[in-house]
Amino acid sequence: MLGAVAAALGIWWLGRAYDVDGSRLLGFLAASLLFVTVLILLAFGGAALVRALRRANRPLPRTRPNPADAAKTDR
């Protein structure tokens, strides 16, 4: 959050320093907001993909009883 505020203030400050008009400055702010939003969505998509791949590669549950477990209960 602090980085987004700092970037917006930096763009505003540079726009004022180089006499960029307000509508163009808002266009720059909107473009930077869109860029950051796309990066955030890509990060969430990557995390979801990693989670899905981990779930897909989980070992399947055993369908037959383990003979070693049966030997432990016979005692």
N, CA, C and O of each residue as an XYZ file, in Angstrom:
300
protein
N       0.827     -1.190      0.000
C       0.000      0.000      0.000
C       0.871      1.253      0.000
O       0.614      2.208     -0.733
N       1.895      1.228      0.829
C       2.780      2.378      0.902
C       3.499      2.602     -0.430
O       3.717      3.744     -0.835
N       3.864      1.519     -1.104
C       4.520      1.633     -2.403
C       3.601      2.255     -3.446
O       4.049      3.046     -4.276
N       2.319      1.902     -3.409
C       1.365      2.470     -4.360
C       1.177      3.963     -4.130
O       1.091      4.742     -5.079
N       1.115      4.352     -2.866
C       0.974      5.776     -2.545
C       2.227      6.533     -2.977
O       2.132      7.623     -3.541
N       3.399      5.957     -2.716
C       4.647      6.602     -3.104
C       4.748      6.738     -4.624
O       5.202      7.766     -5.124
N       4.329      5.712     -5.356
C       4.372      5.787     -6.826
C       3.413      6.851     -7.342
O       3.761      7.611     -8.246
N       2.213      6.915     -6.780
C       1.241      7.925     -7.223
C       1.749      9.330     -6.926
O       1.624     10.227     -7.760
N       2.320      9.522     -5.743
C       2.864     10.838     -5.419
C       4.068     11.179     -6.292
O       4.256     12.338     -6.662
N       4.877     10.187     -6.621
C       6.014     10.418     -7.507
C       5.582     10.822     -8.902
O       6.167     11.727     -9.498
N       4.560     10.156     -9.430
C       4.045     10.519    -10.757
C       3.440     11.916    -10.719
O       3.636     12.709    -11.640
N       2.706     12.213     -9.657
C       2.107     13.549     -9.533
C       3.191     14.616     -9.439
O       3.091     15.662    -10.082
N       4.228     14.357     -8.640
C       5.311     15.327     -8.462
C       6.062     15.554     -9.766
O       6.367     16.694    -10.114
N       6.367     14.468    -10.499
C       7.052     14.631    -11.785
C       6.178     15.357    -12.795
O       6.672     16.160    -13.587
N       4.877     15.075    -12.766
C       3.964     15.776    -13.669
C       3.944     17.267    -13.397
O       3.944     18.071    -14.328
N       3.926     17.637    -12.136
C       3.957     19.058    -11.775
C       5.297     19.686    -12.121
O       5.339     20.835    -12.559
N       6.392     18.959    -11.934
C       7.723     19.498    -12.207
C       7.931     19.759    -13.691
O       8.645     20.693    -14.055
N       7.321     18.951    -14.554
C       7.490     19.115    -16.002
C       6.256     19.713    -16.665
O       6.102     19.614    -17.882
N       5.387     20.322    -15.895
C       4.198     21.027    -16.390
C       3.321     20.156    -17.297
O       2.917     20.580    -18.380
N       3.036     18.945    -16.842
C       2.125     18.061    -17.567
C       0.718     18.417    -17.123
O       0.466     18.601    -15.933
N      -0.219     18.517    -18.098
C      -1.572     18.931    -17.721
C      -2.297     17.805    -16.970
O      -1.913     16.638    -17.054
N      -3.336     18.174    -16.246
C      -4.020     17.268    -15.320
C      -4.602     16.026    -15.959
O      -4.502     14.942    -15.386
N      -5.208     16.150    -17.132
C      -5.831     14.976    -17.759
C      -4.773     13.960    -18.193
O      -4.987     12.753    -18.090
N      -3.660     14.442    -18.665
C      -2.588     13.522    -19.062
C      -1.972     12.858    -17.823
O      -1.607     11.683    -17.851
N      -1.863     13.629    -16.745
C      -1.342     13.082    -15.499
C      -2.253     11.980    -14.965
O      -1.772     10.957    -14.476
N      -3.566     12.188    -15.057
C      -4.510     11.142    -14.646
C      -4.390      9.903    -15.527
O      -4.563      8.780    -15.055
N      -4.095     10.111    -16.795
C      -3.871      8.978    -17.697
C      -2.655      8.161    -17.273
O      -2.686      6.931    -17.310
N      -1.583      8.847    -16.870
C      -0.397      8.147    -16.379
C      -0.702      7.375    -15.099
O      -0.257      6.239    -14.933
N      -1.451      7.985    -14.207
C      -1.820      7.304    -12.965
C      -2.690      6.076    -13.241
O      -2.512      5.028    -12.620
N      -3.625      6.214    -14.174
C      -4.485      5.077    -14.521
C      -3.671      3.952    -15.160
O      -3.917      2.777    -14.886
N      -2.712      4.302    -16.002
C      -1.871      3.280    -16.631
C      -1.024      2.556    -15.594
O      -0.857      1.339    -15.673
N      -0.490      3.288    -14.624
C       0.316      2.636    -13.592
C      -0.560      1.759    -12.704
O      -0.130      0.685    -12.285
N      -1.769      2.196    -12.416
C      -2.696      1.386    -11.627
C      -3.060      0.097    -12.366
O      -3.124     -0.973    -11.761
N      -3.295      0.202    -13.647
C      -3.607     -0.983    -14.454
C      -2.423     -1.951    -14.468
O      -2.609     -3.161    -14.347
N      -1.218     -1.426    -14.615
C      -0.016     -2.249    -14.636
C       0.149     -3.010    -13.322
O       0.430     -4.209    -13.330
N      -0.021     -2.330    -12.211
C       0.119     -2.969    -10.898
C      -0.983     -4.006    -10.688
O      -0.727     -5.077    -10.139
N      -2.196     -3.699    -11.118
C      -3.304     -4.644    -10.988
C      -3.034     -5.921    -11.780
O      -3.299     -7.021    -11.295
N      -2.511     -5.779    -12.992
C      -2.179     -6.956    -13.811
C      -1.108     -7.790    -13.127
O      -1.193     -9.018    -13.123
N      -0.097     -7.140    -12.544
C       0.944     -7.892    -11.846
C       0.382     -8.646    -10.641
O       0.775     -9.784    -10.384
N      -0.520     -8.027     -9.913
C      -1.138     -8.694     -8.758
C      -1.962     -9.898     -9.215
O      -1.906    -10.961     -8.596
N      -2.718     -9.736    -10.285
C      -3.526    -10.850    -10.798
C      -2.644    -11.991    -11.293
O      -2.988    -13.159    -11.114
N      -1.512    -11.668    -11.914
C      -0.584    -12.714    -12.349
C      -0.008    -13.466    -11.148
O       0.169    -14.683    -11.203
N       0.280    -12.755    -10.081
C       0.799    -13.407     -8.872
C      -0.239    -14.351     -8.275
O       0.094    -15.472     -7.891
N      -1.490    -13.910     -8.193
C      -2.548    -14.778     -7.676
C      -2.769    -15.983     -8.592
O      -2.991    -17.094     -8.113
N      -2.709    -15.768     -9.890
C      -2.863    -16.876    -10.824
C      -1.748    -17.893    -10.698
O      -1.994    -19.098    -10.759
N      -0.511    -17.415    -10.520
C       0.621    -18.322    -10.326
C       0.486    -19.120     -9.037
O       0.774    -20.316     -9.009
N       0.051    -18.460     -7.973
C      -0.141    -19.161     -6.699
C      -1.238    -20.216     -6.821
O      -1.109    -21.312     -6.276
N      -2.306    -19.893     -7.525
C      -3.389    -20.862     -7.718
C      -2.914    -22.044     -8.559
O      -3.301    -23.184     -8.300
N      -2.085    -21.783     -9.560
C      -1.552    -22.860    -10.392
C      -0.645    -23.783     -9.584
O      -0.732    -25.004     -9.716
N       0.218    -23.217     -8.756
C       1.095    -24.036     -7.906
C       0.265    -24.880     -6.953
O       0.559    -26.057     -6.745
N      -0.764    -24.288     -6.377
C      -1.620    -25.039     -5.452
C      -2.337    -26.177     -6.168
O      -2.439    -27.284     -5.639
N      -2.831    -25.905     -7.364
C      -3.520    -26.955     -8.125
C      -2.564    -28.078     -8.507
O      -2.934    -29.251     -8.455
N      -1.352    -27.734     -8.886
C      -0.380    -28.771     -9.238
C       0.006    -29.606     -8.021
O       0.188    -30.818     -8.139
N       0.131    -28.979     -6.864
C       0.442    -29.742     -5.652
C      -0.698    -30.685     -5.284
O      -0.467    -31.820     -4.869
N      -1.915    -30.210     -5.439
C      -3.067    -31.089     -5.138
C      -3.153    -32.233     -6.132
O      -3.521    -33.347     -5.759
N      -2.821    -31.978     -7.386
C      -2.896    -33.024     -8.409
C      -1.815    -34.082     -8.198
O      -2.005    -35.236     -8.581
N      -0.697    -33.713     -7.601
C       0.410    -34.657     -7.415
C       0.427    -35.313     -6.044
O       1.414    -35.954     -5.685
N      -0.640    -35.169     -5.273
C      -0.725    -35.827     -3.972
C      -0.789    -37.331     -4.164
O      -1.401    -37.801     -5.123
N      -0.170    -38.096     -3.274
C      -0.290    -39.557     -3.409
C      -1.730    -40.004     -3.148
O      -2.433    -39.442     -2.309
N      -2.137    -41.009     -3.878
C      -3.491    -41.532     -3.721
C      -3.586    -42.337     -2.432
O      -2.587    -42.910     -1.996
N      -4.765    -42.394     -1.811
C      -4.915    -43.201     -0.594
C      -4.797    -44.686     -0.937
O      -5.110    -45.116     -2.047
N      -4.340    -45.442      0.039
C      -4.179    -46.893     -0.168
C      -5.547    -47.550     -0.244
O      -6.446    -47.222      0.531
N      -5.701    -48.477     -1.179
C      -6.968    -49.191     -1.303
C      -6.899    -50.555     -0.620
O      -7.928    -51.101     -0.220
N      -5.692    -51.107     -0.484
C      -5.539    -52.398      0.186
C      -4.899    -52.163      1.545
O      -4.100    -51.239      1.700
N      -5.235    -52.978      2.520
C      -4.590    -52.829      3.833
C      -3.109    -53.200      3.743
O      -2.710    -54.061      2.959
N      -2.334    -52.547      4.542
C      -0.908    -52.813      4.597
C      -0.677    -54.067      5.438
O      -1.142    -54.129      6.577
N       0.034    -55.074      4.903
C       0.265    -56.301      5.686
C       1.029    -56.027      6.978
O       0.839    -56.738      7.964
N       1.873    -55.029      6.992
C       2.627    -54.707      8.202
C       1.684    -54.221      9.299
O       1.912    -54.510     10.473
N       0.645    -53.500      8.947
C      -0.326    -53.046      9.942
C      -1.136    -54.210     10.494
O      -1.482    -54.218     11.676
N      -1.437    -55.181      9.663
C      -2.194    -56.356     10.106
C      -1.374    -57.177     11.087
O      -1.925    -57.732     12.038
N      -0.073    -57.262     10.874
C       0.794    -58.032     11.769
C       0.871    -57.364     13.139
O       1.005    -58.059     14.146
N       0.793    -56.069     13.201
C       0.863    -55.358     14.478
C      -0.369    -55.615     15.324
O      -0.265    -55.650     16.551
N      -1.520    -55.796     14.722
C      -2.772    -55.991     15.480
C      -2.947    -57.453     15.917
O      -3.749    -57.723     16.811
N      -2.226    -58.396     15.315
C      -2.374    -59.812     15.670
C      -1.736    -60.129     17.009
O      -2.083    -61.152     17.600
N      -0.857    -59.345     17.504
C      -0.152    -59.631     18.753
C      -1.009    -59.508     19.949
O      -0.541    -59.721     21.067
